[in-house]
């Protein structure tokens, strides 16, 4: 899989609280782009792990991705067997 970047677009309390995500408002800058380390795909949500913040996991709903179909591709790969998809 090619390099994926994620632009932090903001969040709300519900997105942060959804299954134990970290709060990106404490460390990310809205509008800034970050390199994605892994996409952790689950049946109803996807968590984003960023190189710049090891050990943190964020709700994918808080980001816009480049390429735009990155999460869709990761979900398709998950359906055929992988759970955590390393990228880059």
URFENQUI-V126142 format. One line per field, one symbol per residue. ss: DSSP state (A for helix, B for strand, O for the rest). phi: phi as a letter, one per 30 degrees, with the letter a starting at -180 (. if undefined). A space follows every 10 residues. Layout:
ss: ???
phi: ???
//
This chain:
ss: OOOOBBBBOO OOAAAAAAAA OOOAAAOOOO OOBBBBBBBB BOOOOBBBBB OOOOOOOBBA AABBBBOOOA AAAAAAAAAO OOOBBBOO
phi: .deccbcdcj abedddddhi ddddddbcce jdcbdddbcc cbdbabcccc edbeicbbdd dcbccbddce dedddddddc kdcccdbi
//
